[in-house]
Amino acid sequence: MSTVGGGAGRVHTGVTYCKTTCRFNELGEKGVAEPNFANRTIWTGDNLDILRGLNSECVDLIYLDPPFNSNQDYSAPVGSKAAGAAFKDTWTLSDLDVAWMGIIADKQPAMYQVLQTAGLTHGKGMQSYLCMMGIRLLEMRRVLKTTGSIYLHCDPTASHYLKLLMDAIFGRQSFRSEVTWRRVNSTGRGRRRYPNNADTLLYYTRSEEFHWNRPYKPHTPEYVTKFYRHIESNTGRRYRLDNLKGAGTRTGDSGAPWRGVDPNDTGSHWAVPGFALPDGARSWSTQKKLDYLEQIGRIYWPPKGSVPAYKRYLDEMPGTPVDTIWDDIRGIQAQSAERTGYPTQKPLALLDRIIKASSNEGDMVLDPFCGCATACVSAEELGRQWVGIDLSPKAVELVNLRLKEFMGELFHSQLVTARTDIPRRTDIEKPINYRRNKHVLFGRQEGQCNGCRMEFPFKMFDVDHVIPRSRGGTDHLDNLQLLCSHCNRLKGNRTQEYLLVRLAGQ
């Protein structure tokens, strides 16, 4: 069941924060929290660290266009707006991946099986790529509201494995659609396969209750000519004819003759469409409904014969419902005005459709691989709040440049907040001093170090943060562990994965 919201046009909003009600659960986390960041924020840094520092359930929509595991290097051409932007899309299994997989195997068994399968069927590079994506998707699920949606943009290189990964993390019941976006028209001449000219969008929701605004696209000229072939002489409006009858005879008011026409003669009865009536008119008699439609000029009487029909005007129709094949949005063309030169730039029209369909005005949109910030620009134009993350500081420069082009005199240099720090979560109830958890942790770990797994006396242990506070970790019990003095010195202010890699090499 979906929560339907109204559509939104391209408007500028001055909203700064999203206000939501907060309640603590038994783990000390708020079910829904205010964002611990300002609207229009771009972070430069590793999105895993930054995602870990964001409050839970503070984002309404996530769109991510991550690397595709394409085994290529990308860079923007010299002289373009995005000059200097570059990234490698080649993955090899590292010691860090192996450490991550050990943690995933312990806490996410379904996800671990997907990684193992990918390694066996495709290779270690795919396994490494999915490991990188998986730990980030876990954090994205946490920061997404229960009414939120997520769109993962990919291509056939990894789409099938990513679908399994999303099923493991969000649940197969949360899968909504697999959209095929035809980004280019290609003949693929000289190749012994079909041309690869389409990308995939995996659309999931956090729960059964989610924002949804049905998207439509304009009718094609051929469709209009074929189905809306009637033109009203006094107004010039195009219309098509709809039936005013239903199958089967009736003896009541809906089966009585109207304007000399008896529906029973054709084995039917009068059936007036409810959408054609004003509020409160559903309780009217069928004869009164027909009289109303006649009065407002919505009844069509054919030149020959006597069977009336309902006039449905073209300008009242929203268009053709968008399905899972998107072939009406072209990729960025060489001469396109919105082209920045960023190697994997997506068109604004693509993001407009996603953001309109799965969010409402004022909602918070997150792009954790924001690149040239198309999702951020689209969100701004559509009156949404937004936040982006990218490894390259070029994203900050590009979003400012593109917003200035869109907003003109409304743009000012302080509009976008650029950050390089790791945010501190504010949605967790302040815990006791973390060192006071030493006895609880000693019992949980049964006297074993959580690094080397050796047993030590109580006094030989130090309380450590699994995810360092400098990388978004908290003082909450779930982020604490006991390490022996040697392991604690070895780990320092680094991640648990780093410690496990170092121990494996000793």
Secondary structure, DSSP 8 states (H G I E B T S, - for coil): --EE-----SB------------B-TTSBBSS---SS-SSEEEES-HHHHHHTS-TT-EEEEEE------SEEEE--TTSTTTT-EEEE-----HHHHHHHHHHHHH-HHHHHHHHHHHHHT-HHHHHHHHHHHHHHHHHHHHEEEEEEEEEEE-TTTHHHHHHHHHHHH-GGGEEEEEEEE------TT-SS----EEEEEEEESSS--EE---EE---HHHHHHH--EE-TTT--EEEEE--EEES--SSGGGS-BTTB-GGGGTEEE---GGGS-TTGGGS-HHHHHHHHHHTT-EE--SSSS--EEEEEGGGS--EE--SEE-SS----TT-TT----TT---HHHHHHHHHHH--TT-EEEETT-TT-HHHHHHHHBT-EEEEEESSTHHHHHHHHHHHHHHGGG--TTSSEEE-S-----SB---S-GGGGHHHHHHHTTTB-TTT--B--GGGEEEEESS-GGGT--SSGGGEEEEEHHHHHHHTTS-HHHHHHHHHH-
